[in-house]
Amino acid sequence: MTAKPSGVWATAVGVARVRARETRRENPLFLDPLAEAFAVAGGLPVDGEPLHAPVDEAARRRWGGIGLSIVVRTRFLDELLGDAAAAGCRQVVLLGAGMDSRAYRLDWPSGTRLFEIDTAEPLDFKESVLRAERAEPHCERITVPVDLRDDWPGALSASGHDPALPTVWIAEGLLIYLPQDAVDRLLGQVGELSASGSRMGLTLGQPGVLERFAQDTGTPASMWLSEMPSDPVTWLDGLGWDARAYTLRERAAAYARPVATPEAQPPRHGGLISAVRR
């Protein structure tokens, strides 16, 4: 029997619920037809209030902000992947893939290979839903069941990844769960496997936001271990990437989904990163 969501990877089901609700909107920023199936299978029906829904208005606004951030980052990374495919990347690696269904919902050029790296439990849960939905991927989809704390580069290589070819890497909602030394190690490994011209999309935790969300939802803040560096562009430059950083507010406005509430202070840096390997 497939295990039910628990621990860190249970948050992937919550993300699927947000994506399912966005898909239902009149003018959605993306369509994710499989998201509702993931959410329902994980015990999070799309209708009604989610577990631990906040009761006071300020907390509700913050909760809504988290949902909007998931929607905006999803659209941002969809566009990044489209640009990478147009630039010739035919290898895609999703680090901590969770309930990501981009292999099924995006149009991929012929010859694209998409690798999903995650631990066995979420991948098994995901497979059970995909089988029930009779979903067919739009590219060659390869699952790589391995913990990112273990020898994931070896497992990825054994699954057919070619480091001599450009790759587009996605780490969405992942890095906050890793301590800073593990983040640096992970991105160092990604760099070693990236040919010149490879692309990378990252989402980084905003300082202070994670603690407030933990208070609102009852989520253990101890799961969140790292925030973004004060200057992510310079940080990634030192790792061999030419990067650009965007705030969620900037991209939300660009997608005609502006944030309604004023900021208490201007953001120091962006939580959405696109990068190209030198």
SULQUIBEL-V596326 format. One record per backbone hydrogen bond with DSSP energy under -0.5 kcal/mol. NH is the residue of the N-H (numbers start at 0). CO is the residue of the C=O. Records with the same first field share a line. If there is no record, write none. Layout:
# SULQUIBEL-V596326
NH->CO, CO
This chain:
# SULQUIBEL-V596326
8->5
9->6
10->7
11->8
12->9
13->9
14->10
15->11
16->12
17->13
18->14
19->15
20->16
21->17
22->18
23->19
24->20, 21
27->24
34->31
37->33
38->34
39->35
40->36
41->37
42->39
43->38
52->49
59->55
60->56
61->57
62->58
63->59
64->60
65->61
66->62
67->63
68->64
69->65
70->66
71->67
72->68
73->69
74->70
75->71
76->72
77->73
78->74
79->75
80->76
81->77
82->78
83->79
84->80
85->81
86->82
87->84
88->83
89->165
90->165
91->112
92->167
93->114
94->92, 169
95->93, 116
96->93, 116
99->96
103->100
104->100
105->101
107->105
111->108
112->89
113->139
114->91, 112
115->141
116->93, 114
117->115, 143
122->118
123->119
124->120
125->121
126->122
127->123
128->124
129->125
130->126
131->127
132->128
133->129, 130
134->129
137->102
139->111
140->138
141->113
143->115
145->117, 143
149->146
151->149
154->150
155->151
156->152
157->153
158->154
159->156
160->155
162->160
164->161
167->90
168->166, 198
169->92
170->200
172->170
176->173
177->174
181->178
182->178
183->179
184->180
185->181
186->182
187->183
188->184
189->185
190->186
191->187
192->188, 189
193->190
194->164, 192
196->276
197->194
198->166
199->274
200->168
201->272
202->170
203->270
208->205
209->205
211->207
212->208
213->209
214->210
215->211
216->212
217->213
222->219
223->220
224->175, 222
225->175
227->204
231->228
234->230
235->231
236->232
237->233
238->235
239->236
240->235
241->275
242->240
243->273
245->271
250->246
251->247
252->248
253->249
254->250
255->252
256->251
270->245
271->245
272->201
273->243
274->199
275->241
276->197
277->239
